Amino acid sequence: MSASVLIMLFVLGLILQNPVRMLITGKRAEGVVVGMDTSARSSESSENNPLKSPVVEFSTSTGELIRVSGRSYSATPSVRVGDVVTVAYSLSNPRNAQLLLLKDFPLGSAGFILGFIAVILLMWISGILISGDSKMDDPFHLLPAVISHFRLNPFRFPALFVLSFAIPTCGLGAYFTYMHAHDLRSNGIKAVGHVIGSQRESSSLSDGSTASGVFPMITFKDASGEPHTIRRSLAKPLSRLKPGDVVEVIYPAHQPNKGVVNTWDEFWPPPLFFGLMMLAFLVAFRLVLSGSIAASTSEQGSQMKLKTSGIPAIATVIEADPKARVLHYRIDKEAEIPTAKSNDFISLEITLSDWKPSQAAAEIKKGDQFRVYLDSLKPNKKFYVDFSEKIGSNQFVQSMEEEDESIGKEEEEMVGKIRNLIETSSPYLPLESLSDIQLLMMKDDLALAFEKLVTEIMNLPRPLPAPLLRVDWDDILQLGTKLELDELAEDDPGFWKKFQAFKSGIN
């Protein structure tokens, strides 16, 4: 996913490179629209109506007269011939000028790519939160930093995500409905309407809309004398209008079929509704962000049942910060307790970014170990950590990522030592044996490569060559122990005893 994001960011950079560079570093000049450039493509509204882009003529600081065309074509350009347009250009290449018009910036394609990137990042964060797998980290470790900073968890993240869209949506709804009501109240044309009766259930109006219920129907004439029929928004019994009643109607100047009765309930309920919903969502956003609203504890309560039916394991704390409300721990099998029911389980790492430690758990620190009970069917998903049951301490605990790095470094050191021994002994060993050992090294079968190499050295005639006598055989013996050849040899069951005797003979 990181590669996809980087590729899209690269494409986004290419799209925005010239416009942004011109906007920031370009020299400004005033130009005049002298014509329209047409595109071979046609607009969606009419095949015979070509798409147009303004052609602007401007003068550079050196007096050179330049004529450039816009980069965006549309059926309805935002400027007309004769309009003055600001241009940004480079002194080294003024013909590559950028018109400083909103339509001339690639906002559509750039917005699409940014939206796609946002979707990928949101899915990525969701995957990290749901799985709890630190291996899903991004190369720059930005997503875990975001998760930690906002203390995201499987409840907080979707809640904040939904609210981040709901709040601006309600805000825009309140703004546009208010502006529509204000514009109609300020600029609408008033007329006298007469209630002619009521329509039951659904009614079809001149504007094509339908309504259910019993609604008073009102007729009026616009300024040209043409009659129109509208309905009251409130159905009976909320509306008490009767046939023959006279009401005031207000309508947009060019849309009399969208007239309404000139009362407050026709204008202000929509903006009030959206405004109150925005305030409610803002309060919810604040409560979720502060942690006052958290996930239901019913799931935790059900997981407590694992204390009697679950498989025992060990949770070791990697980081505990009550002030930042972060708890990071890993769960591992306990070697002394059989786990036949969860053979597939190895290790699991969890980060709680909205941790609320109890008073008893406030003293939790790195290395503390607690009893865990795993679900036998889904040990990676369902478990219960009993932070009241401390069973030990391991101050050398590492995260799974740190452990992988340590194992990788240790393996590199072992490979280096084996290769050094191969290089030292290669002048004295058969080429066929060296080829076999090198092939095993390429296959990462270090234990068998080590055993064959040491066996070939032990079979050399005595006395050994001086370079082999200078080898640190104590270190080589420890290397064999790390490869677990002291417990089980790969090829010769008696290899380890022979190796020990060989080393003793050298010393």
Contacts in CASP RR format, 6 or more apart in sequence:
PFRMAT RR
TARGET T0000
AUTHOR 0000-0000-0000
METHOD contacts of the structure
MODEL  1
MSASVLIMLFVLGLILQNPVRMLITGKRAEGVVVGMDTSARSSESSENNP
LKSPVVEFSTSTGELIRVSGRSYSATPSVRVGDVVTVAYSLSNPRNAQLL
LLKDFPLGSAGFILGFIAVILLMWISGILISGDSKMDDPFHLLPAVISHF
RLNPFRFPALFVLSFAIPTCGLGAYFTYMHAHDLRSNGIKAVGHVIGSQR
ESSSLSDGSTASGVFPMITFKDASGEPHTIRRSLAKPLSRLKPGDVVEVI
YPAHQPNKGVVNTWDEFWPPPLFFGLMMLAFLVAFRLVLSGSIAASTSEQ
GSQMKLKTSGIPAIATVIEADPKARVLHYRIDKEAEIPTAKSNDFISLEI
TLSDWKPSQAAAEIKKGDQFRVYLDSLKPNKKFYVDFSEKIGSNQFVQSM
EEEDESIGKEEEEMVGKIRNLIETSSPYLPLESLSDIQLLMMKDDLALAF
EKLVTEIMNLPRPLPAPLLRVDWDDILQLGTKLELDELAEDDPGFWKKFQ
AFKSGIN
1 120 0 8 1.000
1 124 0 8 1.000
1 138 0 8 1.000
2 138 0 8 1.000
2 139 0 8 1.000
4 120 0 8 1.000
5 117 0 8 1.000
5 120 0 8 1.000
5 121 0 8 1.000
8 113 0 8 1.000
8 116 0 8 1.000
8 117 0 8 1.000
8 120 0 8 1.000
9 117 0 8 1.000
11 113 0 8 1.000
12 110 0 8 1.000
12 113 0 8 1.000
12 114 0 8 1.000
12 117 0 8 1.000
15 106 0 8 1.000
15 109 0 8 1.000
15 110 0 8 1.000
15 113 0 8 1.000
16 106 0 8 1.000
16 110 0 8 1.000
18 96 0 8 1.000
18 98 0 8 1.000
19 71 0 8 1.000
19 98 0 8 1.000
19 104 0 8 1.000
19 105 0 8 1.000
19 106 0 8 1.000
22 88 0 8 1.000
22 89 0 8 1.000
22 90 0 8 1.000
22 96 0 8 1.000
22 97 0 8 1.000
22 98 0 8 1.000
23 88 0 8 1.000
23 98 0 8 1.000
23 100 0 8 1.000
25 90 0 8 1.000
26 88 0 8 1.000
26 89 0 8 1.000
26 90 0 8 1.000
26 98 0 8 1.000
27 60 0 8 1.000
27 61 0 8 1.000
27 88 0 8 1.000
27 89 0 8 1.000
27 90 0 8 1.000
27 91 0 8 1.000
28 86 0 8 1.000
28 87 0 8 1.000
28 88 0 8 1.000
29 58 0 8 1.000
29 59 0 8 1.000
29 60 0 8 1.000
29 61 0 8 1.000
29 86 0 8 1.000
29 87 0 8 1.000
29 89 0 8 1.000
30 58 0 8 1.000
30 84 0 8 1.000
30 85 0 8 1.000
30 86 0 8 1.000
30 87 0 8 1.000
31 56 0 8 1.000
31 57 0 8 1.000
31 58 0 8 1.000
31 59 0 8 1.000
31 84 0 8 1.000
31 85 0 8 1.000
31 86 0 8 1.000
31 87 0 8 1.000
32 56 0 8 1.000
32 57 0 8 1.000
32 58 0 8 1.000
32 82 0 8 1.000
32 83 0 8 1.000
32 84 0 8 1.000
32 85 0 8 1.000
33 54 0 8 1.000
33 55 0 8 1.000
33 56 0 8 1.000
33 79 0 8 1.000
33 80 0 8 1.000
33 81 0 8 1.000
33 82 0 8 1.000
33 83 0 8 1.000
33 84 0 8 1.000
33 85 0 8 1.000
34 55 0 8 1.000
34 56 0 8 1.000
34 57 0 8 1.000
34 67 0 8 1.000
34 81 0 8 1.000
34 82 0 8 1.000
35 54 0 8 1.000
35 55 0 8 1.000
35 81 0 8 1.000
36 52 0 8 1.000
36 53 0 8 1.000
36 54 0 8 1.000
36 55 0 8 1.000
36 77 0 8 1.000
36 81 0 8 1.000
37 52 0 8 1.000
37 53 0 8 1.000
37 54 0 8 1.000
37 55 0 8 1.000
37 69 0 8 1.000
37 70 0 8 1.000
37 73 0 8 1.000
38 50 0 8 1.000
38 51 0 8 1.000
38 52 0 8 1.000
38 53 0 8 1.000
38 73 0 8 1.000
39 50 0 8 1.000
39 51 0 8 1.000
39 52 0 8 1.000
39 53 0 8 1.000
39 73 0 8 1.000
40 50 0 8 1.000
41 50 0 8 1.000
41 51 0 8 1.000
41 73 0 8 1.000
42 48 0 8 1.000
42 49 0 8 1.000
42 50 0 8 1.000
42 51 0 8 1.000
43 49 0 8 1.000
43 50 0 8 1.000
43 51 0 8 1.000
43 74 0 8 1.000
43 75 0 8 1.000
44 75 0 8 1.000
45 75 0 8 1.000
46 75 0 8 1.000
49 75 0 8 1.000
51 73 0 8 1.000
51 74 0 8 1.000
51 75 0 8 1.000
52 73 0 8 1.000
52 74 0 8 1.000
52 75 0 8 1.000
52 77 0 8 1.000
53 69 0 8 1.000
53 70 0 8 1.000
53 71 0 8 1.000
53 72 0 8 1.000
53 73 0 8 1.000
53 74 0 8 1.000
53 77 0 8 1.000
54 69 0 8 1.000
54 70 0 8 1.000
54 77 0 8 1.000
54 79 0 8 1.000
54 83 0 8 1.000
54 85 0 8 1.000
54 99 0 8 1.000
54 101 0 8 1.000
55 67 0 8 1.000
55 68 0 8 1.000
55 69 0 8 1.000
55 70 0 8 1.000
56 67 0 8 1.000
56 68 0 8 1.000
56 69 0 8 1.000
56 70 0 8 1.000
56 85 0 8 1.000
56 87 0 8 1.000
56 97 0 8 1.000
56 99 0 8 1.000
57 65 0 8 1.000
57 66 0 8 1.000
57 67 0 8 1.000
58 65 0 8 1.000
58 66 0 8 1.000
58 68 0 8 1.000
58 87 0 8 1.000
58 89 0 8 1.000
58 97 0 8 1.000
59 65 0 8 1.000
59 66 0 8 1.000
60 66 0 8 1.000
60 89 0 8 1.000
60 91 0 8 1.000
60 94 0 8 1.000
61 91 0 8 1.000
62 91 0 8 1.000
64 94 0 8 1.000
66 89 0 8 1.000
66 94 0 8 1.000
66 95 0 8 1.000
66 97 0 8 1.000
68 87 0 8 1.000
68 95 0 8 1.000
68 97 0 8 1.000
68 99 0 8 1.000
70 99 0 8 1.000
70 101 0 8 1.000
70 104 0 8 1.000
71 98 0 8 1.000
71 99 0 8 1.000
71 104 0 8 1.000
71 106 0 8 1.000
72 103 0 8 1.000
72 104 0 8 1.000
72 105 0 8 1.000
72 106 0 8 1.000
74 103 0 8 1.000
77 103 0 8 1.000
78 101 0 8 1.000
78 102 0 8 1.000
78 103 0 8 1.000
79 85 0 8 1.000
79 101 0 8 1.000
85 99 0 8 1.000
85 100 0 8 1.000
85 101 0 8 1.000
86 99 0 8 1.000
86 100 0 8 1.000
87 97 0 8 1.000
87 98 0 8 1.000
87 99 0 8 1.000
87 100 0 8 1.000
88 97 0 8 1.000
88 98 0 8 1.000
88 100 0 8 1.000
89 96 0 8 1.000
89 97 0 8 1.000
89 98 0 8 1.000
90 96 0 8 1.000
90 97 0 8 1.000
98 104 0 8 1.000
121 143 0 8 1.000
122 161 0 8 1.000
124 136 0 8 1.000
124 138 0 8 1.000
124 143 0 8 1.000
125 143 0 8 1.000
125 146 0 8 1.000
125 147 0 8 1.000
125 152 0 8 1.000
125 157 0 8 1.000
126 157 0 8 1.000
126 158 0 8 1.000
127 133 0 8 1.000
127 136 0 8 1.000
128 136 0 8 1.000
128 137 0 8 1.000
128 143 0 8 1.000
128 144 0 8 1.000
128 147 0 8 1.000
129 147 0 8 1.000
129 152 0 8 1.000
129 153 0 8 1.000
129 154 0 8 1.000
129 157 0 8 1.000
130 154 0 8 1.000
132 348 0 8 1.000
132 349 0 8 1.000
132 350 0 8 1.000
132 351 0 8 1.000
133 349 0 8 1.000
134 144 0 8 1.000
134 349 0 8 1.000
134 351 0 8 1.000
134 399 0 8 1.000
134 400 0 8 1.000
134 401 0 8 1.000
135 400 0 8 1.000
135 401 0 8 1.000
137 143 0 8 1.000
137 144 0 8 1.000
137 401 0 8 1.000
138 144 0 8 1.000
144 351 0 8 1.000
146 152 0 8 1.000
147 351 0 8 1.000
147 353 0 8 1.000
148 324 0 8 1.000
148 326 0 8 1.000
148 351 0 8 1.000
148 353 0 8 1.000
150 156 0 8 1.000
150 160 0 8 1.000
150 289 0 8 1.000
150 353 0 8 1.000
151 291 0 8 1.000
151 325 0 8 1.000
151 326 0 8 1.000
151 353 0 8 1.000
151 354 0 8 1.000
152 160 0 8 1.000
152 353 0 8 1.000
152 354 0 8 1.000
153 295 0 8 1.000
153 352 0 8 1.000
153 353 0 8 1.000
153 354 0 8 1.000
154 295 0 8 1.000
155 294 0 8 1.000
155 295 0 8 1.000
156 288 0 8 1.000
156 291 0 8 1.000
156 294 0 8 1.000
156 295 0 8 1.000
156 353 0 8 1.000
156 354 0 8 1.000
159 284 0 8 1.000
159 288 0 8 1.000
159 293 0 8 1.000
160 285 0 8 1.000
160 288 0 8 1.000
160 289 0 8 1.000
163 281 0 8 1.000
163 284 0 8 1.000
163 285 0 8 1.000
163 288 0 8 1.000
164 285 0 8 1.000
166 277 0 8 1.000
166 281 0 8 1.000
167 278 0 8 1.000
167 281 0 8 1.000
167 282 0 8 1.000
167 285 0 8 1.000
170 274 0 8 1.000
170 275 0 8 1.000
170 277 0 8 1.000
170 278 0 8 1.000
170 281 0 8 1.000
171 274 0 8 1.000
171 275 0 8 1.000
171 278 0 8 1.000
173 270 0 8 1.000
173 271 0 8 1.000
173 274 0 8 1.000
174 271 0 8 1.000
174 274 0 8 1.000
174 275 0 8 1.000
174 278 0 8 1.000
175 271 0 8 1.000
177 270 0 8 1.000
177 271 0 8 1.000
177 274 0 8 1.000
178 271 0 8 1.000
181 267 0 8 1.000
181 268 0 8 1.000
181 270 0 8 1.000
181 271 0 8 1.000
184 250 0 8 1.000
184 251 0 8 1.000
184 252 0 8 1.000
184 260 0 8 1.000
184 267 0 8 1.000
185 250 0 8 1.000
185 267 0 8 1.000
187 252 0 8 1.000
187 253 0 8 1.000
188 250 0 8 1.000
188 251 0 8 1.000
188 252 0 8 1.000
188 253 0 8 1.000
189 222 0 8 1.000
189 223 0 8 1.000
189 250 0 8 1.000
189 251 0 8 1.000
189 252 0 8 1.000
189 253 0 8 1.000
189 256 0 8 1.000
190 248 0 8 1.000
190 249 0 8 1.000
190 250 0 8 1.000
190 262 0 8 1.000
191 220 0 8 1.000
191 221 0 8 1.000
191 222 0 8 1.000
191 223 0 8 1.000
191 248 0 8 1.000
191 249 0 8 1.000
191 250 0 8 1.000
191 251 0 8 1.000
192 220 0 8 1.000
192 246 0 8 1.000
192 247 0 8 1.000
192 248 0 8 1.000
192 249 0 8 1.000
193 218 0 8 1.000
193 219 0 8 1.000
193 220 0 8 1.000
193 246 0 8 1.000
193 247 0 8 1.000
193 248 0 8 1.000
193 249 0 8 1.000
194 218 0 8 1.000
194 219 0 8 1.000
194 220 0 8 1.000
194 244 0 8 1.000
194 245 0 8 1.000
194 246 0 8 1.000
194 247 0 8 1.000
195 216 0 8 1.000
195 217 0 8 1.000
195 218 0 8 1.000
195 241 0 8 1.000
195 242 0 8 1.000
195 243 0 8 1.000
195 244 0 8 1.000
195 245 0 8 1.000
195 246 0 8 1.000
195 247 0 8 1.000
196 217 0 8 1.000
196 218 0 8 1.000
196 219 0 8 1.000
196 229 0 8 1.000
196 243 0 8 1.000
196 244 0 8 1.000
197 216 0 8 1.000
197 217 0 8 1.000
197 243 0 8 1.000
198 214 0 8 1.000
198 215 0 8 1.000
198 216 0 8 1.000
198 217 0 8 1.000
198 236 0 8 1.000
198 243 0 8 1.000
199 211 0 8 1.000
199 213 0 8 1.000
199 214 0 8 1.000
199 215 0 8 1.000
199 217 0 8 1.000
199 231 0 8 1.000
200 213 0 8 1.000
200 214 0 8 1.000
201 212 0 8 1.000
201 213 0 8 1.000
201 214 0 8 1.000
202 210 0 8 1.000
202 211 0 8 1.000
202 212 0 8 1.000
202 213 0 8 1.000
203 210 0 8 1.000
203 211 0 8 1.000
203 215 0 8 1.000
203 217 0 8 1.000
203 231 0 8 1.000
204 210 0 8 1.000
205 211 0 8 1.000
205 229 0 8 1.000
205 230 0 8 1.000
205 231 0 8 1.000
205 257 0 8 1.000
206 228 0 8 1.000
206 229 0 8 1.000
206 230 0 8 1.000
206 257 0 8 1.000
207 257 0 8 1.000
207 258 0 8 1.000
211 231 0 8 1.000
211 235 0 8 1.000
213 235 0 8 1.000
213 236 0 8 1.000
214 235 0 8 1.000
214 236 0 8 1.000
215 231 0 8 1.000
215 232 0 8 1.000
215 233 0 8 1.000
215 234 0 8 1.000
215 235 0 8 1.000
215 236 0 8 1.000
215 239 0 8 1.000
216 231 0 8 1.000
216 232 0 8 1.000
216 236 0 8 1.000
216 239 0 8 1.000
216 241 0 8 1.000
217 229 0 8 1.000
217 230 0 8 1.000
217 231 0 8 1.000
217 232 0 8 1.000
218 229 0 8 1.000
218 230 0 8 1.000
218 231 0 8 1.000
218 232 0 8 1.000
218 241 0 8 1.000
218 247 0 8 1.000
218 249 0 8 1.000
218 261 0 8 1.000
219 227 0 8 1.000
219 228 0 8 1.000
219 229 0 8 1.000
219 230 0 8 1.000
220 227 0 8 1.000
220 228 0 8 1.000
220 230 0 8 1.000
220 249 0 8 1.000
221 227 0 8 1.000
221 228 0 8 1.000
222 228 0 8 1.000
222 251 0 8 1.000
222 256 0 8 1.000
226 256 0 8 1.000
228 251 0 8 1.000
228 256 0 8 1.000
228 257 0 8 1.000
228 259 0 8 1.000
230 249 0 8 1.000
230 257 0 8 1.000
230 259 0 8 1.000
230 260 0 8 1.000
230 261 0 8 1.000
232 239 0 8 1.000
232 241 0 8 1.000
232 261 0 8 1.000
233 260 0 8 1.000
233 261 0 8 1.000
233 265 0 8 1.000
233 266 0 8 1.000
234 265 0 8 1.000
241 247 0 8 1.000
247 261 0 8 1.000
247 262 0 8 1.000
248 261 0 8 1.000
248 262 0 8 1.000
249 259 0 8 1.000
249 260 0 8 1.000
249 261 0 8 1.000
249 262 0 8 1.000
250 259 0 8 1.000
250 260 0 8 1.000
250 261 0 8 1.000
250 262 0 8 1.000
251 257 0 8 1.000
251 258 0 8 1.000
251 259 0 8 1.000
251 260 0 8 1.000
252 258 0 8 1.000
252 259 0 8 1.000
260 266 0 8 1.000
260 267 0 8 1.000
284 293 0 8 1.000
287 293 0 8 1.000
291 354 0 8 1.000
294 354 0 8 1.000
294 356 0 8 1.000
300 384 0 8 1.000
303 382 0 8 1.000
303 383 0 8 1.000
303 384 0 8 1.000
304 384 0 8 1.000
305 384 0 8 1.000
306 373 0 8 1.000
306 374 0 8 1.000
306 375 0 8 1.000
306 382 0 8 1.000
306 383 0 8 1.000
306 384 0 8 1.000
307 373 0 8 1.000
307 384 0 8 1.000
307 386 0 8 1.000
309 373 0 8 1.000
309 376 0 8 1.000
310 373 0 8 1.000
310 374 0 8 1.000
310 375 0 8 1.000
310 376 0 8 1.000
310 384 0 8 1.000
311 337 0 8 1.000
311 339 0 8 1.000
311 341 0 8 1.000
311 342 0 8 1.000
311 373 0 8 1.000
311 374 0 8 1.000
311 375 0 8 1.000
311 376 0 8 1.000
311 379 0 8 1.000
312 334 0 8 1.000
312 337 0 8 1.000
312 371 0 8 1.000
312 372 0 8 1.000
312 373 0 8 1.000
312 374 0 8 1.000
313 331 0 8 1.000
313 332 0 8 1.000
313 333 0 8 1.000
313 334 0 8 1.000
313 337 0 8 1.000
313 339 0 8 1.000
313 345 0 8 1.000
313 371 0 8 1.000
313 372 0 8 1.000
313 373 0 8 1.000
313 374 0 8 1.000
313 379 0 8 1.000
313 383 0 8 1.000
314 331 0 8 1.000
314 332 0 8 1.000
314 333 0 8 1.000
314 334 0 8 1.000
314 369 0 8 1.000
314 370 0 8 1.000
314 371 0 8 1.000
314 372 0 8 1.000
314 391 0 8 1.000
315 329 0 8 1.000
315 330 0 8 1.000
315 331 0 8 1.000
315 369 0 8 1.000
315 370 0 8 1.000
315 371 0 8 1.000
315 372 0 8 1.000
315 385 0 8 1.000
316 329 0 8 1.000
316 330 0 8 1.000
316 332 0 8 1.000
316 367 0 8 1.000
316 368 0 8 1.000
316 369 0 8 1.000
316 394 0 8 1.000
316 397 0 8 1.000
317 327 0 8 1.000
317 328 0 8 1.000
317 329 0 8 1.000
317 364 0 8 1.000
317 365 0 8 1.000
317 366 0 8 1.000
317 367 0 8 1.000
317 368 0 8 1.000
317 369 0 8 1.000
317 370 0 8 1.000
317 397 0 8 1.000
318 328 0 8 1.000
318 329 0 8 1.000
318 330 0 8 1.000
318 349 0 8 1.000
318 366 0 8 1.000
318 367 0 8 1.000
318 397 0 8 1.000
318 398 0 8 1.000
318 399 0 8 1.000
319 326 0 8 1.000
319 327 0 8 1.000
319 328 0 8 1.000
319 366 0 8 1.000
320 326 0 8 1.000
320 327 0 8 1.000
320 328 0 8 1.000
320 357 0 8 1.000
320 364 0 8 1.000
320 365 0 8 1.000
320 366 0 8 1.000
320 368 0 8 1.000
321 327 0 8 1.000
322 355 0 8 1.000
322 357 0 8 1.000
322 362 0 8 1.000
325 352 0 8 1.000
325 353 0 8 1.000
325 354 0 8 1.000
325 355 0 8 1.000
325 356 0 8 1.000
326 351 0 8 1.000
326 352 0 8 1.000
326 353 0 8 1.000
326 355 0 8 1.000
327 351 0 8 1.000
327 352 0 8 1.000
327 355 0 8 1.000
327 357 0 8 1.000
327 364 0 8 1.000
328 349 0 8 1.000
328 350 0 8 1.000
328 351 0 8 1.000
328 352 0 8 1.000
328 399 0 8 1.000
329 349 0 8 1.000
329 350 0 8 1.000
329 385 0 8 1.000
330 347 0 8 1.000
330 348 0 8 1.000
330 349 0 8 1.000
330 350 0 8 1.000
330 397 0 8 1.000
330 399 0 8 1.000
330 400 0 8 1.000
331 347 0 8 1.000
331 348 0 8 1.000
331 349 0 8 1.000
331 350 0 8 1.000
331 372 0 8 1.000
331 374 0 8 1.000
331 383 0 8 1.000
331 385 0 8 1.000
332 346 0 8 1.000
332 347 0 8 1.000
333 339 0 8 1.000
333 342 0 8 1.000
333 345 0 8 1.000
333 346 0 8 1.000
333 347 0 8 1.000
339 345 0 8 1.000
339 374 0 8 1.000
341 376 0 8 1.000
342 374 0 8 1.000
342 376 0 8 1.000
342 379 0 8 1.000
344 379 0 8 1.000
345 374 0 8 1.000
345 379 0 8 1.000
345 380 0 8 1.000
347 400 0 8 1.000
348 379 0 8 1.000
348 380 0 8 1.000
348 383 0 8 1.000
349 399 0 8 1.000
349 400 0 8 1.000
357 364 0 8 1.000
358 387 0 8 1.000
360 387 0 8 1.000
360 388 0 8 1.000
361 387 0 8 1.000
361 388 0 8 1.000
364 387 0 8 1.000
366 395 0 8 1.000
366 397 0 8 1.000
367 393 0 8 1.000
367 394 0 8 1.000
367 395 0 8 1.000
367 397 0 8 1.000
368 390 0 8 1.000
368 392 0 8 1.000
368 393 0 8 1.000
369 390 0 8 1.000
369 391 0 8 1.000
369 392 0 8 1.000
369 393 0 8 1.000
369 394 0 8 1.000
370 385 0 8 1.000
370 386 0 8 1.000
370 387 0 8 1.000
370 389 0 8 1.000
370 390 0 8 1.000
370 391 0 8 1.000
371 385 0 8 1.000
371 386 0 8 1.000
371 389 0 8 1.000
371 391 0 8 1.000
372 383 0 8 1.000
372 384 0 8 1.000
372 385 0 8 1.000
372 386 0 8 1.000
373 383 0 8 1.000
373 384 0 8 1.000
373 386 0 8 1.000
374 382 0 8 1.000
374 383 0 8 1.000
375 381 0 8 1.000
375 382 0 8 1.000
375 383 0 8 1.000
398 406 0 8 1.000
410 482 0 8 1.000
411 446 0 8 1.000
414 446 0 8 1.000
414 479 0 8 1.000
414 482 0 8 1.000
414 483 0 8 1.000
415 441 0 8 1.000
415 446 0 8 1.000
417 475 0 8 1.000
417 476 0 8 1.000
417 479 0 8 1.000
418 441 0 8 1.000
418 446 0 8 1.000
418 449 0 8 1.000
418 450 0 8 1.000
418 453 0 8 1.000
418 479 0 8 1.000
419 441 0 8 1.000
421 453 0 8 1.000
421 457 0 8 1.000
421 471 0 8 1.000
421 476 0 8 1.000
422 434 0 8 1.000
422 437 0 8 1.000
422 438 0 8 1.000
422 441 0 8 1.000
422 453 0 8 1.000
424 467 0 8 1.000
424 468 0 8 1.000
424 471 0 8 1.000
425 453 0 8 1.000
425 456 0 8 1.000
425 457 0 8 1.000
425 467 0 8 1.000
425 468 0 8 1.000
426 434 0 8 1.000
427 465 0 8 1.000
428 460 0 8 1.000
428 465 0 8 1.000
428 468 0 8 1.000
429 456 0 8 1.000
429 457 0 8 1.000
429 460 0 8 1.000
430 456 0 8 1.000
433 452 0 8 1.000
433 456 0 8 1.000
436 452 0 8 1.000
437 449 0 8 1.000
437 452 0 8 1.000
437 453 0 8 1.000
437 456 0 8 1.000
440 446 0 8 1.000
440 448 0 8 1.000
440 449 0 8 1.000
440 452 0 8 1.000
441 449 0 8 1.000
445 490 0 8 1.000
446 483 0 8 1.000
447 480 0 8 1.000
447 483 0 8 1.000
447 484 0 8 1.000
447 485 0 8 1.000
447 490 0 8 1.000
448 490 0 8 1.000
448 491 0 8 1.000
450 479 0 8 1.000
450 480 0 8 1.000
450 483 0 8 1.000
450 485 0 8 1.000
451 485 0 8 1.000
451 489 0 8 1.000
451 490 0 8 1.000
451 491 0 8 1.000
451 492 0 8 1.000
451 495 0 8 1.000
452 491 0 8 1.000
454 476 0 8 1.000
454 495 0 8 1.000
454 499 0 8 1.000
454 502 0 8 1.000
455 491 0 8 1.000
455 492 0 8 1.000
455 495 0 8 1.000
455 498 0 8 1.000
457 464 0 8 1.000
457 468 0 8 1.000
458 498 0 8 1.000
458 499 0 8 1.000
458 502 0 8 1.000
460 468 0 8 1.000
463 469 0 8 1.000
464 506 0 8 1.000
469 506 0 8 1.000
473 503 0 8 1.000
473 506 0 8 1.000
473 507 0 8 1.000
474 503 0 8 1.000
476 503 0 8 1.000
477 499 0 8 1.000
477 500 0 8 1.000
477 503 0 8 1.000
480 486 0 8 1.000
480 499 0 8 1.000
485 495 0 8 1.000
485 496 0 8 1.000
485 499 0 8 1.000
486 496 0 8 1.000
489 495 0 8 1.000
489 496 0 8 1.000
492 498 0 8 1.000
END
